[in-house]
Every structure is written in structure tokens, then in C-alpha cells.
Amino acid sequence: MFVGMTIAFIVLITLLIYISTKAILLRNAKRGAKKLKCSRIVRVFFIFAILLSAHSVIISALDTNQCSFECTTIGPFLSNSSCLEVTARQTEVGMVVVLCSVGITLMWLFPGAQLTNRQFHLWLDRNQYFSNFTLVDQLEAYCSNPSNIDDLRIFFTITAAFAVVLIVMQTRRSELISRYDFIWKLQALDEQLEMKRRHAQNRSVLENILPSHVARHFLEDKVSSKSKDLYHEARDNACIIFITITDFSRFYMELDANNEGVECLRLLNEIISDFDELLDRDEFKCIEKIKTISTTYMAASGLCGKIEDNSHVVAVARFAQQLLAKIQVINEHSFNNFDLRIGINVGPVVAGVIGLMKPHYDIWGNSVNVASRMDSSGVPGKIQVTEETKNILEKEGFEFECRGEINVKGKGLMTTYFMKTSEQPSDQTELLL
């Protein structure tokens, strides 16, 4: 009878758990399961109702009124010797029911909790104690002193309740530790993501100030704060270009007289930004912007990687041609008449970074000075190159016209050439917008 009631009780608990978690039977069962899932108070009440039912079943099973005995001089005499075996079995099954019920309670109340070895040993010790505290021991104690005998059911209830309280407290502590650990890990993950985001921002800012290959040199932690050996590199075949916006000074003076100097700077910023946007195209990735000085734009190619041909020189020449078309588009939209004076030269340079706290990338060498002179001595709307540059680009299909010998400041007489530029088609002009 007792075994059947226990099995039925365990089956009932299993069905209730299945209904409350899966909620797939009836509509009312689904609603009830949803309510149990959402409301912690209802869930706790439901669990303790199950525990109370389990306790009632165990107390009923431990009823020993069916056993009769009498005290003799040699000890208690049982009228039915099977009472001892039945009572022991009932106690064992009762402890199993309690353990299952408490396990279910802990899993529902504290989903993130972990049962430690100490908690399991506590239950095993309680079970061993009740197994040793048999009916014969109770009868002998009753025969020796009837006034001091305690009801086993009351003692079992108090001890089990005390054990449950200890388990719940320890489980709650484990759950809190798990929750704090989860929060700390989440905070660490957020800080790690924020650190990666800031690192990406710093890298982006640094790559906007310095060329990509130079920025990587500083980001690899190879440069200490006290290091004097900063980035420097010699390049034998660099191509340097200087672009100057002519007549911009006169335009600024006219606007400044009308208190519109800020508008002039805004227009200059738009022009330089258009040059930068053109430089960002894939065909001009080998060209690095060096700096802008007033209305002069300086760039160079052949400063990184292994150079095996003159493709970087060709890229600079095509960039110069597209700049001439770009300024015409800007003039149409700004109702101005700006022009570009461009100078190109090829030769060895030294590239490096000046300053560690506020780094500045620049290039030096006689080739840079010659390229600057090609710009300053040039003609608006023309691309002036040296003879060495002309010899390289002629092999790539570019056409030139000889300007002749001119007096270059600091260099004396030099033979220079103007690169011929074809008219930009209308569709290409639209592309430059």
C-alpha cells in the first residue's frame, strides 16, 4: 500500500513538472504553466505545496499503530516480526521521496545553484541516522523509561525541516555566487568590447594621421616612450607631386574684405576634401597624402612595399590628370575660376616620423625640393615634370611637350616638360562629382 502511494506520488510530481514546464496538454494547463513560469511567488507556493504533500505521505507511512508489543524482562516482544522490516523500508522510501522533492524545489527556486559535496553528505548522514534509529531502539527506550520516549514522526519532521533550511541557505548562497560571477564576466566582456572599440578608433585616427604601414609600426608596441629610434626609411624610387590652387589668395582677400573669410576657409576645406576623396579610390591606394601647406597639396607614392615597376609613377600621373578635371567641376558648382599648378618629380627620398607624442610623417630629399620647384615654376592648368619623370611616363603611353630650359631656384637651368591632358568625357566628369 505504501509503495503504491509513493509511486503514485512520484508520478504525480513528474506530471505536474511536465505540465508546468512544457505546457502542451490543455489550454488551462498552458495558462497555468505560463503563470507558474512568470510568477516566482506562485511557483514557490506550488513547490512548497508539493513538499507538504510529500511530508504528509511520509508521516502517514511512518504510522506504527499496526504493530503491537509488550515489555518483558529480556526486552520488547513484537507480536508481528515483519513490523521491523516494513518500518525500515518505509523510512528508506520516505527519505527518497524527501530527497527527490527537495531536489525539485532547489532546481525550481534556484536554477543557477550548484549542490556541493557537503550538501550531499548532509543528506546521507541524515538518512544513515534514521536507518540506525530503528523500531527496536524505540521500543527498548520505551520499555526502559516510558515517560522519555519521543514520537519518531515529530523528530523526523523537525530534523528534515532543519536539513531543508540548511540546504536552501547553502543553495541560495551558491546561486548568489553564480549570479555575481555571471555579472562580473558580463562586465569583463563589456570592458573587453569597449577596449577593442577604442583600439579600433585609435587605430583609425592614427591611420588618418600617418600612413597605414607607419601606423602599424607604432601599434605593434615596438616603440617605447623613451625610444629615440623612431620610424625612418629610405626609398630610392619615390614619386612626389605638389598641387597648388592658384588665385586662391586673391579670392580670400576679396572675401575677407567683406567679412566673409570663414566662407573662404569652408570652400578651401571642400576642395581639399574632394582631393582626399579622389585619393581614396582603389587605383590611387599607392599614393600617400603627406600634408597641406596653405593652398598647396603634397602627396607621394612608392613609400611602402617592394617596388618592382613604375606603376606608382603612373598612378601619380593619372591622379594629376583627374585633379585638373576635378577643379573644373568644383568651379562649375562654386561659380569660381580656380586653377591648379602641378609639379611632379621622381627620385630618392627619406621618409620618417617627427615627434612621438604628436607624430608627423614627412619626406625629405633633393627630389622633394625639385618637385616643389616644378610646382612653383609651373603654369596654371599644366602638369610640369622633370626629364627623368618624362622618360618613365613616356614608356607608359603618356605624351609630353617640351617647355625648354627654365631657371629653377636653387637648381639653375633645367629642361622641363608639360604633360598633355585629354578632355575628360562627360560621363567621367559626372563620376568626379
C-alpha positions as CSV (number, residue, x, y, z in Angstrom):
1,M,0.0,0.0,0.0
2,F,2.7,2.5,1.0
3,V,4.9,1.6,-2.0
4,G,1.9,2.2,-4.3
5,M,1.2,5.5,-2.8
6,T,4.8,6.6,-3.1
7,I,5.0,5.6,-6.8
8,A,1.7,7.4,-7.4
9,F,3.0,10.5,-5.7
10,I,6.3,10.5,-7.7
11,V,4.3,10.0,-10.9
12,L,2.1,13.0,-9.9
13,I,5.1,15.2,-9.3
14,T,6.5,14.2,-12.7
15,L,3.3,15.1,-14.4
16,L,3.0,18.4,-12.7
17,I,6.6,19.3,-13.6
18,Y,5.9,18.2,-17.2
19,I,2.8,20.3,-17.4
20,S,4.3,23.4,-15.8
21,T,7.4,23.4,-18.0
22,K,6.2,22.1,-21.4
23,A,2.5,23.2,-21.1
24,I,1.3,21.1,-24.1
25,L,-1.8,19.4,-22.8
26,L,-4.9,21.5,-22.3
27,R,-5.4,25.3,-22.7
28,N,-5.9,25.7,-19.0
29,A,-2.7,23.7,-18.4
30,K,-0.9,26.0,-20.7
31,R,-2.2,29.1,-18.9
32,G,-1.3,27.6,-15.6
33,A,2.2,26.7,-16.7
34,K,2.7,30.2,-18.1
35,K,1.6,31.7,-14.8
36,L,4.0,29.4,-12.9
37,K,6.7,30.3,-15.3
38,C,6.2,34.1,-15.0
39,S,5.3,34.4,-11.3
40,R,8.0,33.5,-8.8
41,I,5.6,33.7,-5.8
42,V,3.1,31.2,-7.4
43,R,6.0,28.9,-8.3
44,V,7.3,28.9,-4.8
45,F,3.8,28.3,-3.4
46,F,3.3,25.4,-5.8
47,I,6.6,23.8,-4.8
48,F,6.0,24.0,-1.1
49,A,2.6,22.6,-1.6
50,I,4.3,19.5,-3.2
51,L,6.7,19.3,-0.3
52,L,3.8,19.5,2.2
53,S,2.0,16.7,0.4
54,A,5.2,14.6,0.4
55,H,5.6,15.2,4.1
56,S,2.0,14.1,4.8
57,V,2.6,10.9,2.8
58,I,5.7,10.1,4.7
59,I,4.2,10.8,8.1
60,S,1.2,8.5,7.3
61,A,3.6,5.8,6.1
62,L,5.6,6.0,9.4
63,D,2.5,5.3,11.5
64,T,3.4,2.3,13.7
65,N,0.0,1.7,15.3
66,Q,-0.4,-1.5,13.4
67,C,2.5,-3.1,15.4
68,S,1.7,-4.3,19.0
69,F,4.3,-5.3,21.6
70,E,4.8,-5.8,25.3
71,C,7.7,-5.1,27.6
72,T,9.4,-8.2,29.1
73,T,12.4,-8.7,31.3
74,I,14.6,-9.5,28.3
75,G,13.3,-6.6,26.2
76,P,10.3,-5.7,24.0
77,F,8.4,-8.5,22.4
78,L,6.9,-7.8,18.9
79,S,3.6,-9.6,18.1
80,N,4.5,-9.2,14.4
81,S,8.2,-9.6,13.4
82,S,7.6,-8.1,10.0
83,C,7.0,-4.7,11.5
84,L,10.7,-4.0,11.7
85,E,11.3,-4.8,8.0
86,V,8.2,-2.8,7.0
87,T,9.2,0.2,9.1
88,A,12.7,0.3,7.8
89,R,11.5,0.1,4.2
90,Q,9.0,2.9,4.8
91,T,11.8,5.0,6.3
92,E,14.1,4.4,3.3
93,V,11.4,5.2,0.7
94,G,10.3,8.2,2.7
95,M,13.8,9.6,2.6
96,V,13.9,9.0,-1.2
97,V,10.7,11.0,-1.6
98,V,12.1,13.8,0.5
99,L,15.3,13.9,-1.4
100,C,13.5,14.0,-4.7
101,S,11.1,16.7,-3.5
102,V,13.9,18.9,-2.1
103,G,16.0,18.4,-5.3
104,I,13.0,19.6,-7.4
105,T,12.5,22.5,-5.1
106,L,16.1,23.6,-5.3
107,M,16.1,23.3,-9.1
108,W,12.9,25.4,-9.4
109,L,13.8,28.0,-6.8
110,F,17.4,28.4,-7.7
111,P,18.0,27.4,-11.3
112,G,21.6,28.6,-11.2
113,A,22.6,26.9,-8.0
114,Q,25.0,24.1,-7.5
115,L,24.9,21.4,-4.9
116,T,28.2,20.8,-3.3
117,N,29.6,17.6,-1.7
118,R,28.9,18.9,1.8
119,Q,25.2,19.2,1.0
120,F,25.0,15.6,-0.3
121,H,26.9,14.4,2.7
122,L,24.4,16.1,5.0
123,W,21.6,14.2,3.5
124,L,23.5,10.9,3.6
125,D,24.2,11.4,7.2
126,R,20.6,12.1,8.0
127,N,19.5,9.0,6.1
128,Q,22.1,6.9,7.9
129,Y,20.9,8.3,11.2
130,F,17.3,7.4,10.6
131,S,18.3,3.9,9.3
132,N,20.1,3.2,12.5
133,F,17.4,4.6,14.7
134,T,15.2,1.5,14.2
135,L,11.9,0.5,15.8
136,V,13.7,-1.9,18.2
137,D,15.7,1.0,19.6
138,Q,12.5,3.0,20.1
139,L,10.8,0.0,21.8
140,E,13.8,-0.6,24.1
141,A,13.9,3.1,25.1
142,Y,10.1,3.0,25.8
143,C,10.4,-0.1,28.0
144,S,13.3,1.4,30.0
145,N,11.6,4.8,30.5
146,P,8.1,5.3,29.0
147,S,8.0,9.0,30.0
148,N,11.0,10.0,27.9
149,I,10.0,8.4,24.6
150,D,9.5,10.8,21.7
151,D,7.4,10.3,18.6
152,L,9.6,9.4,15.7
153,R,7.4,11.3,13.3
154,I,7.8,14.5,15.2
155,F,11.6,14.0,15.5
156,F,11.8,13.1,11.8
157,T,9.8,16.3,10.8
158,I,12.0,18.6,12.8
159,T,15.2,17.1,11.6
160,A,14.1,17.1,8.0
161,A,13.0,20.7,8.2
162,F,16.3,21.7,9.7
163,A,18.2,19.9,6.9
164,V,16.0,21.6,4.3
165,V,16.7,25.0,5.7
166,L,20.4,24.4,5.7
167,I,20.3,23.1,2.1
168,V,18.2,26.1,0.9
169,M,20.5,28.6,2.6
170,Q,23.6,27.0,1.1
171,T,21.9,26.7,-2.3
172,R,20.9,30.4,-2.1
173,R,24.5,31.3,-1.3
174,S,25.7,29.2,-4.3
175,E,23.1,30.9,-6.6
176,L,24.2,34.4,-5.4
177,I,27.9,33.5,-6.1
178,S,26.9,32.2,-9.6
179,R,24.9,35.4,-10.3
180,Y,27.8,37.6,-9.2
181,D,30.2,35.6,-11.2
182,F,27.9,36.0,-14.3
183,I,27.7,39.7,-13.7
184,W,31.5,40.0,-13.3
185,K,32.0,38.0,-16.5
186,L,29.5,40.2,-18.3
187,Q,31.2,43.4,-17.1
188,A,34.6,42.0,-18.2
189,L,33.1,41.2,-21.6
190,D,31.7,44.7,-21.9
191,E,35.0,46.2,-20.9
192,Q,36.8,44.0,-23.4
193,L,34.5,45.0,-26.2
194,E,34.8,48.7,-25.2
195,M,38.6,48.3,-25.2
196,K,38.5,46.7,-28.7
197,R,36.3,49.5,-29.9
198,R,38.6,52.2,-28.5
199,H,41.6,50.4,-30.0
200,A,39.8,50.4,-33.4
201,Q,39.1,54.1,-33.0
202,N,42.6,54.9,-32.1
203,R,43.9,52.9,-35.0
204,S,41.6,54.7,-37.4
205,V,42.7,58.1,-36.1
206,L,46.3,57.1,-36.2
207,E,46.0,55.8,-39.8
208,N,44.4,59.1,-40.8
209,I,47.4,61.0,-39.4
210,L,50.0,58.5,-40.6
211,P,50.2,56.1,-43.5
212,S,49.0,52.6,-42.7
213,H,52.4,50.9,-42.7
214,V,53.7,53.6,-40.4
215,A,50.7,53.3,-38.1
216,R,51.3,49.6,-37.8
217,H,54.9,50.3,-36.7
218,F,53.6,52.3,-33.7
219,L,50.7,50.0,-32.8
220,E,53.0,46.9,-32.5
221,D,54.4,48.2,-29.2
222,K,57.9,48.2,-30.6
223,V,58.4,51.9,-29.8
224,S,58.9,52.8,-26.1
225,S,58.1,56.2,-24.6
226,K,61.8,56.9,-24.2
227,S,62.9,55.5,-27.5
228,K,64.9,57.8,-29.8
229,D,64.9,55.4,-32.8
230,L,61.7,56.4,-34.4
231,Y,60.4,55.3,-37.8
232,H,62.5,56.2,-40.8
233,E,63.1,54.6,-44.2
234,A,65.0,55.5,-47.3
235,R,63.2,55.0,-50.7
236,D,65.1,55.0,-54.0
237,N,62.3,55.5,-56.5
238,A,59.6,57.7,-54.9
239,C,57.3,59.9,-56.9
240,I,56.4,63.3,-55.4
241,I,53.6,65.6,-56.5
242,F,52.8,69.2,-55.5
243,I,49.5,70.8,-56.3
244,T,48.8,74.5,-55.7
245,I,45.4,76.2,-56.1
246,T,46.2,79.4,-58.0
247,D,44.4,82.7,-57.5
248,F,43.0,81.5,-54.1
249,S,44.9,84.2,-52.2
250,R,43.2,86.9,-54.2
251,F,39.8,85.2,-53.7
252,Y,40.5,85.1,-49.9
253,M,41.4,88.8,-49.8
254,E,38.2,89.8,-51.6
255,L,36.0,87.8,-49.3
256,D,37.9,88.9,-46.2
257,A,37.3,92.5,-47.1
258,N,33.6,91.7,-47.0
259,N,33.9,89.9,-43.6
260,E,33.4,86.5,-45.3
261,G,36.8,84.9,-44.5
262,V,35.1,81.9,-42.9
263,E,33.3,81.2,-46.1
264,C,36.6,81.2,-47.9
265,L,38.0,78.6,-45.5
266,R,34.9,76.5,-45.9
267,L,35.4,76.4,-49.7
268,L,39.1,75.5,-49.3
269,N,38.1,72.7,-46.9
270,E,35.7,71.4,-49.5
271,I,38.3,71.5,-52.2
272,I,40.9,69.6,-50.1
273,S,38.3,67.1,-49.0
274,D,37.5,66.4,-52.7
275,F,41.2,65.8,-53.3
276,D,41.2,63.4,-50.3
277,E,38.1,61.6,-51.6
278,L,39.8,61.2,-55.0
279,L,42.9,59.8,-53.3
280,D,40.8,57.1,-51.5
281,R,40.0,55.3,-54.8
282,D,41.5,51.9,-55.3
283,E,43.6,53.0,-58.3
284,F,45.3,55.6,-56.1
285,K,45.9,53.4,-53.0
286,C,49.6,53.5,-53.5
287,I,49.7,57.3,-53.1
288,E,50.1,58.8,-49.6
289,K,49.0,62.3,-48.7
290,I,51.9,64.0,-46.9
291,K,50.5,67.3,-45.9
292,T,48.8,70.6,-47.0
293,I,50.6,73.9,-46.7
294,S,48.2,76.8,-47.2
295,T,46.8,76.1,-50.7
296,T,49.4,73.6,-51.6
297,Y,48.6,69.8,-51.5
298,M,51.6,67.4,-51.2
299,A,51.5,63.7,-51.9
300,A,53.9,60.9,-52.8
301,S,53.9,57.3,-54.0
302,G,56.4,54.4,-53.7
303,L,56.9,54.9,-49.9
304,C,55.9,51.4,-48.8
305,G,56.2,47.8,-50.0
306,K,58.6,46.4,-52.6
307,I,58.7,48.4,-55.8
308,E,59.3,46.3,-58.9
309,D,57.9,48.6,-61.7
310,N,56.8,52.2,-62.3
311,S,53.1,51.6,-61.6
312,H,53.2,54.0,-58.7
313,V,54.5,56.8,-61.0
314,V,51.7,56.1,-63.5
315,A,49.2,56.3,-60.6
316,V,50.5,59.8,-59.7
317,A,50.3,61.0,-63.3
318,R,46.7,59.8,-63.6
319,F,45.9,61.4,-60.3
320,A,47.2,64.7,-61.5
321,Q,45.1,64.5,-64.7
322,Q,42.0,63.8,-62.7
323,L,42.7,66.7,-60.3
324,L,42.6,69.1,-63.3
325,A,39.2,67.7,-64.2
326,K,38.0,67.8,-60.6
327,I,38.8,71.5,-60.2
328,Q,36.7,72.3,-63.3
329,V,33.8,70.5,-61.7
330,I,34.3,72.5,-58.5
331,N,34.4,75.7,-60.4
332,E,31.1,75.0,-62.1
333,H,29.4,74.4,-58.7
334,S,31.1,77.2,-56.8
335,F,31.0,79.8,-59.6
336,N,34.7,80.4,-59.3
337,N,37.7,80.3,-61.7
338,F,40.3,78.4,-59.8
339,D,43.1,76.5,-61.5
340,L,45.8,74.0,-60.4
341,R,49.5,74.2,-60.9
342,I,51.1,70.8,-60.6
343,G,54.7,69.6,-60.4
344,I,55.9,66.0,-60.4
345,N,59.4,64.5,-59.8
346,V,60.8,61.0,-59.3
347,G,63.9,60.2,-57.1
348,P,65.2,59.0,-53.8
349,V,63.7,60.3,-50.5
350,V,63.9,59.7,-46.8
351,A,60.6,59.1,-45.1
352,G,60.2,59.3,-41.4
353,V,58.2,60.4,-38.4
354,I,59.0,63.5,-36.3
355,G,57.8,63.6,-32.7
356,L,56.5,60.8,-30.6
357,M,53.7,62.4,-28.6
358,K,52.4,64.3,-31.6
359,P,53.8,62.3,-34.6
360,H,54.1,63.9,-38.0
361,Y,55.0,62.0,-41.1
362,D,57.1,63.7,-43.8
363,I,59.6,63.1,-46.5
364,W,62.9,64.8,-47.2
365,G,65.5,64.9,-50.0
366,N,66.6,66.7,-53.1
367,S,63.8,65.0,-55.1
368,V,61.2,66.7,-52.9
369,N,62.8,70.1,-53.4
370,V,62.8,69.6,-57.2
371,A,59.2,68.5,-57.2
372,S,58.3,71.7,-55.2
373,R,60.2,73.8,-57.8
374,M,58.3,72.1,-60.6
375,D,55.1,73.4,-59.0
376,S,56.3,76.9,-58.1
377,S,57.8,77.5,-61.6
378,G,54.9,75.9,-63.4
379,V,52.0,77.2,-65.3
380,P,48.4,77.2,-64.1
381,G,46.4,74.4,-65.7
382,K,49.6,72.5,-66.6
383,I,51.4,69.5,-65.2
384,Q,55.2,70.1,-65.2
385,V,57.6,67.3,-64.8
386,T,61.4,66.7,-64.9
387,E,63.2,65.0,-67.8
388,E,63.6,61.8,-65.7
389,T,59.9,61.7,-64.9
390,K,59.1,62.3,-68.6
391,N,61.3,59.4,-69.7
392,I,59.5,57.0,-67.3
393,L,56.0,58.0,-68.2
394,E,56.6,58.1,-72.0
395,K,57.2,54.4,-71.8
396,E,53.7,54.0,-70.3
397,G,52.0,55.8,-73.1
398,F,51.8,59.4,-71.8
399,E,52.6,62.3,-74.1
400,F,54.6,65.4,-73.4
401,E,55.6,68.7,-74.9
402,C,59.0,70.2,-74.1
403,R,58.9,73.5,-72.3
404,G,62.6,74.1,-72.7
405,E,65.1,75.3,-70.2
406,I,63.9,77.3,-67.3
407,N,65.8,78.9,-64.4
408,V,64.8,76.9,-61.3
409,K,65.6,78.5,-58.0
410,G,68.5,76.7,-56.3
411,K,69.0,74.4,-59.3
412,G,69.9,76.6,-62.2
413,L,68.8,75.8,-65.7
414,M,66.6,72.7,-66.1
415,T,64.8,71.2,-69.0
416,T,61.2,70.6,-68.1
417,Y,58.1,69.1,-69.9
418,F,54.4,69.6,-69.8
419,M,52.2,66.5,-69.7
420,K,49.5,66.5,-72.3
421,T,46.0,66.0,-70.9
422,S,43.0,65.0,-72.9
423,E,39.5,66.4,-72.4
424,Q,37.5,64.4,-69.8
425,P,34.4,62.8,-71.2
426,S,31.0,64.0,-69.9
427,D,30.4,60.7,-68.1
428,Q,33.7,60.8,-66.4
429,T,33.0,64.4,-65.3
430,E,29.8,63.2,-63.7
431,L,31.9,60.5,-61.9
432,L,34.1,63.2,-60.3
433,L,31.1,64.9,-58.6
